[in-house]
Amino acid sequence: MCGRTACTLAADQLRRACAYRDGQGRIREPEWRDGDHDKYKPSFNRSPHSNSPVLVSRKHFDKDAETSEPVLTAMRWGLVPSWFKESDPLKMQYHTSNCRSDGMMQKKSYKEPLMRGQRCVVLADGFFEWQKREGEKQPYFIHFPQTLEKEEVDGEEWNGRRLLTMAGLFDCWRSPSGGEELYTHTIITVSASKAMDWVHERMPAILDGEEAVRKWLDYGEVPVSEAIKLIHPTECIALYPVSTLVNNSRNNSLECIKPIKLEVKKEAKPSASSKLLQNWLQNPSPKKEDAGSPMPVKVETKKRAGLMHMWLQKSEEPLAKKPHQT
């Protein structure tokens, strides 16, 4: 699944990071849909019900545009179906932040947008997932492998951070009582690849490369039957552990995505008396040795001494020879 993401680029940087080549081979930057530039806010810890940066075909908003032309929008995370009859989208009684790939052709909430070509690409630096570890949950940050150590701020072509591009679906809802249209989206999930299945069993359907993004968005050229072939696990990811600060969605700082070193829990050192008792429990008694046993027991002089003999030996040792206590 995918229940938390981070996207820290500014609105203008997002345009440059999403640059693409048009049909003539020219490098272009997608524009923001009217008003959405201000709706988008960078975040180190984004949760459902907040606005996420999303790429869609401009054709959905401009009937004269080509389906191959993308546009940037800010959409609320958590799909609200167009047919939802309540006046408040928060009254939905089920979660739609994620859409399982194996159920999107069966569930009306997802099948209808998919068949109408309402495919989108959700953008992020990466997403968070939690691994169950020793009775606790350890968060990890998952992202595309990065090749550059430093981001480029100026220049015509973007050479900075590579954004994670996740396949999604969107819909447009309007309250029965009227008001503005609300655009919402969901992230499609698949079974986790070997690169992260040890952290969690699910992962977003990640579109790896400009061509995969183009095909998923271009509903005019690429039909549903071909588009769904892009929905599969990918091994092209990197991940690292992060602070549990991210567990609380109210925490929104750089610390949420900073790598940390996991501490190895040290086992408590047994005391001298507990060591003595353990040795006594593990050592066979002289009576059992005399009587014989079906399985021969290898006896080591120092380790197999009787309890009293060991205690006497220990007490008779010079102080200088006593083991160092830490």
Summary of the structure (lengths in Angstrom):
residues: 326
radius of gyration: 29.7
end to end distance: 46.0
largest distance: 98.6
contacts: 895
relative contact order: 0.15
helix: 24%
strand: 25%
